[in-house]
Amino acid sequence: MLLLESEQSRVIEMAWEDRTPFEAIERLFGMNESDVIKFMRRNLKPRSFRLWRERVSGRATKHVKLRSGDVTRSHCPTQYKQR
């Protein structure tokens, strides 16, 4: 899958966000979790990739099915405030 530079940047941003599930990335960009992992491996420095994997491994908020029913949003309320 060929993505524009801005789309690549957005996939990386979404992958790093704690509350953005892999399913949201798949819905927007057609990349499942394993595709995102491969993409991140190719586009991050090795150390950054390892840090990212440590961060998202086992994180319930990265999977819709593992999330608590209380989580109804994909980001912090203050994350996208207009400045």
Secondary structure in CASP SS format (residue, H / E / C, confidence):
PFRMAT SS
TARGET T0000
AUTHOR 0000-0000-0000
METHOD secondary structure of the structure
MODEL  1
M C 1.00
L C 1.00
L C 1.00
L C 1.00
E H 1.00
S H 1.00
E H 1.00
Q H 1.00
S H 1.00
R H 1.00
V H 1.00
I H 1.00
E H 1.00
M H 1.00
A H 1.00
W H 1.00
E C 1.00
D C 1.00
R C 1.00
T C 1.00
P C 1.00
F H 1.00
E H 1.00
A H 1.00
I H 1.00
E H 1.00
R H 1.00
L H 1.00
F H 1.00
G C 1.00
M C 1.00
N C 1.00
E H 1.00
S H 1.00
D H 1.00
V H 1.00
I H 1.00
K H 1.00
F H 1.00
M H 1.00
R H 1.00
R H 1.00
N H 1.00
L C 1.00
K C 1.00
P H 1.00
R H 1.00
S H 1.00
F H 1.00
R H 1.00
L H 1.00
W H 1.00
R H 1.00
E H 1.00
R H 1.00
V H 1.00
S C 1.00
G C 1.00
R C 1.00
A H 1.00
T H 1.00
K H 1.00
H C 1.00
V H 1.00
K H 1.00
L H 1.00
R C 1.00
S C 1.00
G C 1.00
D C 1.00
V C 1.00
T C 1.00
R C 1.00
S C 1.00
H C 1.00
C C 1.00
P C 1.00
T C 1.00
Q C 1.00
Y C 1.00
K C 1.00
Q C 1.00
R C 1.00
END
